[in-house]
Amino acid sequence: MNVLASSNAGGYSSMLLIVVMIVAMYFLMIRPQRKQQKKHQDTLNQLKKGDHVVTIGRLHGVIDEINMEAKTVTLDCDGIYLVFDLNAIASVTQRSAASEVTSAAAAEEKPAEPTEDDKAETAEATPSDAATDDSTDDTKAEK
């Protein structure tokens, strides 16, 4: 009986080792790869006309047209227009000016209201500015 009990305990430990290895593989290999794929997909979804991109073949170009139905992108490479699969885009090197203007406009839509500290600083700055203006008027009068 003792022999059967010891072999049964060895089976549980080897099974536990296999489970630990599978969990380790998930956290070390599968999960980071999924994060990277999601990040790349988000980058592809944010592509706009005029973005400067690099393909997986290291070809640099500017996006001229994006066809989401066919999942293709047309790049302008110094006057030569090439059509690539959307997944061929490796990275975006520079966003288009139109998207930068849009984000700047969104930031300007909600101007920050002055806080009490800002109002106090403005009130303190006004008398000193007036004093410097008076001194410049005195020097002008002396001349």
Short mmCIF file of the C-alpha atoms (twelve columns), coordinates in Angstrom:
data_MODEL
# 
_entry.id   MODEL 
# 
loop_
_atom_site.group_PDB 
_atom_site.id 
_atom_site.type_symbol 
_atom_site.label_atom_id 
_atom_site.label_alt_id 
_atom_site.label_comp_id 
_atom_site.label_asym_id 
_atom_site.label_seq_id 
_atom_site.Cartn_x 
_atom_site.Cartn_y 
_atom_site.Cartn_z 
_atom_site.pdbx_PDB_model_num 
ATOM 1   C CA . MET A 1   0.000   0.000   0.000   1 
ATOM 2   C CA . ASN A 2   2.790   2.386   0.789   1 
ATOM 3   C CA . VAL A 3   4.172   2.024   -2.738  1 
ATOM 4   C CA . LEU A 4   0.834   2.996   -4.337  1 
ATOM 5   C CA . ALA A 5   0.431   6.085   -2.131  1 
ATOM 6   C CA . SER A 6   3.898   7.399   -2.962  1 
ATOM 7   C CA . SER A 7   3.408   6.958   -6.736  1 
ATOM 8   C CA . ASN A 8   0.056   8.755   -6.533  1 
ATOM 9   C CA . ALA A 9   1.676   11.769  -4.806  1 
ATOM 10  C CA . GLY A 10  4.295   11.906  -7.581  1 
ATOM 11  C CA . GLY A 11  1.508   12.139  -10.170 1 
ATOM 12  C CA . TYR A 12  0.020   15.207  -8.509  1 
ATOM 13  C CA . SER A 13  3.348   16.998  -8.341  1 
ATOM 14  C CA . SER A 14  4.081   16.382  -12.033 1 
ATOM 15  C CA . MET A 15  0.590   17.577  -12.928 1 
ATOM 16  C CA . LEU A 16  1.118   20.683  -10.808 1 
ATOM 17  C CA . LEU A 17  4.433   21.306  -12.597 1 
ATOM 18  C CA . ILE A 18  2.722   21.137  -15.994 1 
ATOM 19  C CA . VAL A 19  0.021   23.602  -14.884 1 
ATOM 20  C CA . VAL A 20  2.671   26.013  -13.549 1 
ATOM 21  C CA . MET A 21  4.567   25.810  -16.864 1 
ATOM 22  C CA . ILE A 22  1.408   26.588  -18.864 1 
ATOM 23  C CA . VAL A 23  0.624   29.580  -16.654 1 
ATOM 24  C CA . ALA A 24  4.215   30.818  -16.992 1 
ATOM 25  C CA . MET A 25  4.069   30.497  -20.786 1 
ATOM 26  C CA . TYR A 26  0.855   32.531  -20.829 1 
ATOM 27  C CA . PHE A 27  2.331   35.399  -18.814 1 
ATOM 28  C CA . LEU A 28  5.724   35.365  -20.521 1 
ATOM 29  C CA . MET A 29  4.735   34.770  -24.151 1 
ATOM 30  C CA . ILE A 30  1.046   34.948  -25.046 1 
ATOM 31  C CA . ARG A 31  -0.076  37.961  -23.009 1 
ATOM 32  C CA . PRO A 32  2.702   40.361  -24.173 1 
ATOM 33  C CA . GLN A 33  2.123   39.336  -27.788 1 
ATOM 34  C CA . ARG A 34  -1.606  40.086  -27.497 1 
ATOM 35  C CA . LYS A 35  -0.827  43.509  -26.005 1 
ATOM 36  C CA . GLN A 36  1.510   44.262  -28.892 1 
ATOM 37  C CA . GLN A 37  -1.100  43.155  -31.454 1 
ATOM 38  C CA . LYS A 38  -3.742  45.360  -29.832 1 
ATOM 39  C CA . LYS A 39  -1.391  48.359  -29.826 1 
ATOM 40  C CA . HIS A 40  -0.596  47.817  -33.531 1 
ATOM 41  C CA . GLN A 41  -4.305  47.518  -34.361 1 
ATOM 42  C CA . ASP A 42  -5.035  50.769  -32.505 1 
ATOM 43  C CA . THR A 43  -2.274  52.466  -34.514 1 
ATOM 44  C CA . LEU A 44  -3.775  51.190  -37.766 1 
ATOM 45  C CA . ASN A 45  -7.252  52.394  -36.766 1 
ATOM 46  C CA . GLN A 46  -5.919  55.919  -36.122 1 
ATOM 47  C CA . LEU A 47  -4.216  56.309  -39.518 1 
ATOM 48  C CA . LYS A 48  -5.189  59.428  -41.445 1 
ATOM 49  C CA . LYS A 49  -4.346  60.850  -44.838 1 
ATOM 50  C CA . GLY A 50  -1.056  62.745  -44.627 1 
ATOM 51  C CA . ASP A 51  0.537   60.605  -41.889 1 
ATOM 52  C CA . HIS A 52  4.173   59.687  -42.487 1 
ATOM 53  C CA . VAL A 53  4.587   55.918  -42.098 1 
ATOM 54  C CA . VAL A 54  7.181   53.161  -42.419 1 
ATOM 55  C CA . THR A 55  6.235   49.794  -43.896 1 
ATOM 56  C CA . ILE A 56  7.500   46.400  -42.759 1 
ATOM 57  C CA . GLY A 57  9.906   46.543  -45.727 1 
ATOM 58  C CA . ARG A 58  11.290  49.840  -44.316 1 
ATOM 59  C CA . LEU A 59  9.794   51.917  -47.127 1 
ATOM 60  C CA . HIS A 60  8.996   55.455  -45.960 1 
ATOM 61  C CA . GLY A 61  6.000   57.257  -47.399 1 
ATOM 62  C CA . VAL A 62  3.014   59.514  -46.819 1 
ATOM 63  C CA . ILE A 63  -0.504  58.101  -46.733 1 
ATOM 64  C CA . ASP A 64  -2.503  59.275  -49.738 1 
ATOM 65  C CA . GLU A 65  -5.571  57.053  -49.416 1 
ATOM 66  C CA . ILE A 66  -6.937  54.475  -46.967 1 
ATOM 67  C CA . ASN A 67  -9.461  51.839  -48.069 1 
ATOM 68  C CA . MET A 68  -10.851 50.167  -44.943 1 
ATOM 69  C CA . GLU A 69  -13.148 47.841  -46.931 1 
ATOM 70  C CA . ALA A 70  -10.258 46.299  -48.880 1 
ATOM 71  C CA . LYS A 71  -7.846  46.907  -45.976 1 
ATOM 72  C CA . THR A 72  -5.332  48.660  -48.230 1 
ATOM 73  C CA . VAL A 73  -3.391  51.884  -48.001 1 
ATOM 74  C CA . THR A 74  -1.914  53.949  -50.836 1 
ATOM 75  C CA . LEU A 75  1.439   55.561  -50.049 1 
ATOM 76  C CA . ASP A 76  3.032   58.500  -51.838 1 
ATOM 77  C CA . CYS A 77  6.757   57.751  -52.000 1 
ATOM 78  C CA . ASP A 78  8.275   60.813  -53.723 1 
ATOM 79  C CA . GLY A 79  5.615   60.901  -56.422 1 
ATOM 80  C CA . ILE A 80  5.312   57.140  -56.821 1 
ATOM 81  C CA . TYR A 81  2.009   55.788  -55.520 1 
ATOM 82  C CA . LEU A 82  2.160   52.274  -54.100 1 
ATOM 83  C CA . VAL A 83  -0.711  50.214  -52.687 1 
ATOM 84  C CA . PHE A 84  0.015   48.117  -49.589 1 
ATOM 85  C CA . ASP A 85  -1.943  45.864  -47.318 1 
ATOM 86  C CA . LEU A 86  -2.955  47.772  -44.182 1 
ATOM 87  C CA . ASN A 87  -1.015  45.311  -42.022 1 
ATOM 88  C CA . ALA A 88  2.164   46.232  -43.928 1 
ATOM 89  C CA . ILE A 89  2.364   49.488  -41.959 1 
ATOM 90  C CA . ALA A 90  4.983   48.966  -39.254 1 
ATOM 91  C CA . SER A 91  4.905   52.377  -37.573 1 
ATOM 92  C CA . VAL A 92  3.810   55.985  -37.857 1 
ATOM 93  C CA . THR A 93  6.760   58.376  -37.812 1 
ATOM 94  C CA . GLN A 94  4.835   61.651  -37.985 1 
ATOM 95  C CA . ARG A 95  1.151   62.433  -37.649 1 
ATOM 96  C CA . SER A 96  -0.474  64.677  -40.233 1 
ATOM 97  C CA . ALA A 97  -0.887  68.362  -39.498 1 
ATOM 98  C CA . ALA A 98  -4.672  68.003  -39.794 1 
ATOM 99  C CA . SER A 99  -4.837  65.626  -36.834 1 
ATOM 100 C CA . GLU A 100 -2.546  67.906  -34.808 1 
ATOM 101 C CA . VAL A 101 -4.787  70.900  -35.578 1 
ATOM 102 C CA . THR A 102 -7.837  68.880  -34.551 1 
ATOM 103 C CA . SER A 103 -6.300  67.936  -31.207 1 
ATOM 104 C CA . ALA A 104 -5.164  71.534  -30.625 1 
ATOM 105 C CA . ALA A 105 -8.658  72.819  -31.409 1 
ATOM 106 C CA . ALA A 106 -10.141 70.344  -28.951 1 
ATOM 107 C CA . ALA A 107 -7.758  71.607  -26.277 1 
ATOM 108 C CA . GLU A 108 -8.749  75.230  -26.990 1 
ATOM 109 C CA . GLU A 109 -12.497 74.514  -26.830 1 
ATOM 110 C CA . LYS A 110 -12.468 74.305  -23.062 1 
ATOM 111 C CA . PRO A 111 -10.412 77.232  -21.802 1 
ATOM 112 C CA . ALA A 112 -9.429  76.926  -18.188 1 
ATOM 113 C CA . GLU A 113 -11.236 79.346  -15.928 1 
ATOM 114 C CA . PRO A 114 -8.932  81.433  -13.759 1 
ATOM 115 C CA . THR A 115 -8.546  80.179  -10.238 1 
ATOM 116 C CA . GLU A 116 -8.462  82.357  -7.128  1 
ATOM 117 C CA . ASP A 117 -4.645  82.184  -7.152  1 
ATOM 118 C CA . ASP A 118 -4.535  83.409  -10.755 1 
ATOM 119 C CA . LYS A 119 -6.872  86.303  -9.919  1 
ATOM 120 C CA . ALA A 120 -4.718  87.250  -6.918  1 
ATOM 121 C CA . GLU A 121 -1.528  87.164  -9.039  1 
ATOM 122 C CA . THR A 122 -3.177  89.385  -11.650 1 
ATOM 123 C CA . ALA A 123 -4.278  91.874  -9.000  1 
ATOM 124 C CA . GLU A 124 -0.763  91.972  -7.517  1 
ATOM 125 C CA . ALA A 125 0.851   92.419  -10.943 1 
ATOM 126 C CA . THR A 126 -1.318  95.394  -11.923 1 
ATOM 127 C CA . PRO A 127 0.062   97.958  -9.397  1 
ATOM 128 C CA . SER A 128 3.679   97.112  -10.215 1 
ATOM 129 C CA . ASP A 129 2.967   97.506  -13.918 1 
ATOM 130 C CA . ALA A 130 1.393   100.884 -13.246 1 
ATOM 131 C CA . ALA A 131 4.469   101.955 -11.271 1 
ATOM 132 C CA . THR A 132 6.768   101.099 -14.155 1 
ATOM 133 C CA . ASP A 133 4.492   102.978 -16.544 1 
ATOM 134 C CA . ASP A 134 4.644   106.076 -14.305 1 
ATOM 135 C CA . SER A 135 8.432   105.935 -14.176 1 
ATOM 136 C CA . THR A 136 8.648   105.804 -17.962 1 
ATOM 137 C CA . ASP A 137 6.316   108.807 -18.166 1 
ATOM 138 C CA . ASP A 138 8.568   110.732 -15.723 1 
ATOM 139 C CA . THR A 139 11.669  110.014 -17.805 1 
ATOM 140 C CA . LYS A 140 9.865   111.173 -20.920 1 
ATOM 141 C CA . ALA A 141 8.812   114.381 -19.168 1 
ATOM 142 C CA . GLU A 142 12.396  115.071 -18.054 1 
ATOM 143 C CA . LYS A 143 13.684  114.864 -21.624 1 
# 
